Amino acid sequence: MAAMLLVSTVSVFAADVKSVGNVNKKLTEINTGVGTADECSMTLTTTIGPSFAQVKVTCSGTAATCVEAAAIVKSCIVAAKDIIK
Amino acid sequence: MTTRSPKILDMTFFYTVLAGILSIASVKAQEVYDIQYHVKFNDAFDRGRRDGQHTAYLFIRQNLTKFYMIANEKYTPVDENDLGFYPDTNLLVYTDLSNSTMVAREYGFDGKPFFLIDSLFPMQWSISNETKIIDSLSCTRAYCVFRGRNYSAWFSPDISTPSGPWKMGGLPGLIIDLSDDMENMVIRLKSIRKASGRITMPATVEYTMKDHIEKMRKMIEKLQDGARATGSGDCISCQTTSKFEFFTWEKIPR
């Protein structure tokens, strides 16, 4: 149940950010489906620019919850975009 | 020994000069072409493979040239994180051989176009003994390194212009085929015909390639130094890493 809730949380956030590349959650006892998350890490890769000159930004964040991890990843991407502008 | 009168000498000189003028005029008249190329370009150069087909146009009007290419198919993002884009016309380059000027239109990462002044044909060509006929044109192969990539070109002295596709040129004949050694960029002659019309260079451009490289360097430094996310202030256990990779067709000297 706890695992399902976490997946649900991540899914909602992904829809909001629209740029979450992949989500890697460390869950204990995940095979049983009853584990709890001790930390959540997220990685987001974005490619920006014209085809002849692009920058690939990869941000990773690890936090106690996926919401926090997603937040720091998002802030990393936003910071990079601001510099590129 | 016979001697010619000054009048005959004058006439000989006159006809020699006239023939020279007509000859130059004839050559100049031939240096007016509309050329099309097939272009295959790998959008994912240095990362993988994603070849796209384009049609390129080179207009030659004596000393002025204009080049650009248009994608045959609309750019489709790899996924929702792909914020790359393909302008309608790409690699727009003007040259003015009369004053050794090249003006190129580039795009920033933000998608905004701008013009810059670039060096005209700075590459050092090595002309080989390899020859072949391409579309009835006698061609010779040449090699060069240009901004971090190795190129091979087939040029034809039959078309007496130092021009070529994109920023490539400086050979004793039109570049007919061009490719880099990884075949990320492959350009092949599609058609060539005599033409008419004019080319107008962009208005005064002061921004140079040197300025642009400096600007890019500063941006890279800024990204590497300052774009590390900190997360929310109350998140003590949060960790973050960021990585920036630059993929530029014309490699930026570091």
Contacts between the chains, C-beta under 8 A, distances in Angstrom:
chain1	res1	chain2	res2	distance
A	18	B	80	6.1
A	19	B	80	6.4
A	19	B	81	5.2
A	21	B	81	5.6
A	39	B	237	7.9
A	44	B	81	7.0
A	45	B	81	5.9
A	46	B	81	4.8
A	46	B	82	7.8
A	46	B	83	5.9
A	47	B	78	7.6
A	47	B	81	6.8
A	47	B	82	5.2
A	47	B	83	6.2
A	47	B	84	5.1
A	48	B	83	4.7
A	48	B	84	7.0
A	48	B	109	5.3
A	49	B	83	7.7
A	49	B	84	6.1
A	49	B	85	7.6
A	49	B	107	7.4
A	49	B	108	7.6
A	49	B	109	3.9
A	49	B	111	7.9
A	50	B	84	7.0
A	50	B	85	5.9
A	50	B	86	7.0
A	50	B	87	6.4
A	50	B	90	7.6
A	50	B	107	4.0
A	50	B	109	7.8
A	50	B	111	7.2
A	51	B	41	7.6
A	51	B	43	4.7
A	51	B	75	7.1
A	51	B	84	5.9
A	51	B	85	7.6
A	51	B	86	5.4
A	51	B	90	7.6
A	52	B	90	7.1
A	52	B	91	7.3
A	52	B	107	7.7
A	52	B	248	7.1
A	52	B	249	4.4
A	52	B	250	7.7
A	53	B	106	7.4
A	53	B	107	7.2
A	53	B	109	7.1
A	53	B	246	7.8
A	53	B	247	7.3
A	53	B	248	4.4
A	53	B	249	6.8
A	53	B	250	7.9
A	54	B	84	5.6
A	54	B	109	7.5
A	54	B	246	7.6
A	54	B	247	4.9
A	54	B	248	7.8
A	55	B	109	5.8
A	55	B	223	7.5
A	55	B	244	6.0
A	55	B	245	7.1
A	55	B	246	5.4
A	55	B	247	7.5
A	56	B	47	7.8
A	56	B	244	7.2
A	56	B	245	4.4
A	56	B	246	7.8
A	56	B	247	6.7
A	57	B	227	7.9
A	57	B	242	7.0
A	57	B	243	7.6
A	57	B	244	5.7
A	58	B	242	6.9
A	58	B	243	4.4
A	58	B	244	7.8
A	58	B	245	7.6
A	59	B	229	6.4
A	59	B	240	6.8
A	59	B	241	7.4
A	59	B	242	4.8
A	59	B	243	7.9
A	60	B	240	6.6
A	60	B	241	4.8
A	60	B	242	7.5
A	61	B	229	6.8
A	61	B	231	6.7
A	61	B	238	6.6
A	61	B	239	7.0
A	61	B	240	4.6
A	62	B	238	6.9
A	62	B	239	4.5
A	62	B	240	7.4
A	63	B	231	6.8
A	63	B	235	5.9
A	63	B	237	6.5
A	63	B	238	4.4
A	63	B	239	7.5
A	64	B	235	7.9
A	64	B	237	5.7
A	64	B	238	8.0
A	68	B	231	6.6
A	68	B	232	6.6
A	68	B	235	5.2
A	68	B	238	5.9
A	69	B	238	7.4
A	71	B	231	6.2
A	71	B	232	5.9
A	71	B	235	8.0
A	72	B	229	4.8
A	72	B	230	7.3
A	72	B	231	3.4
A	72	B	232	7.4
A	72	B	235	7.2
A	72	B	238	5.3
A	72	B	240	4.8
A	73	B	229	7.0
A	73	B	240	7.3
A	74	B	229	7.9
A	75	B	229	4.2
A	75	B	230	7.1
A	75	B	231	6.6
A	76	B	227	6.7
A	76	B	228	6.9
A	76	B	229	3.3
A	76	B	240	5.9
A	76	B	242	5.1
A	77	B	229	8.0
A	79	B	226	7.3
A	79	B	227	4.4
A	79	B	228	7.6
A	79	B	229	6.1
A	80	B	223	6.1
A	80	B	227	4.5
A	80	B	242	7.0
A	80	B	244	7.0
A	83	B	219	6.5
A	83	B	222	5.2
A	83	B	223	5.3
A	83	B	226	6.7
A	83	B	227	5.6
A	84	B	109	4.5
A	84	B	110	6.4
A	84	B	219	7.0
A	84	B	223	7.4
A	85	B	109	7.9
A	85	B	110	5.0
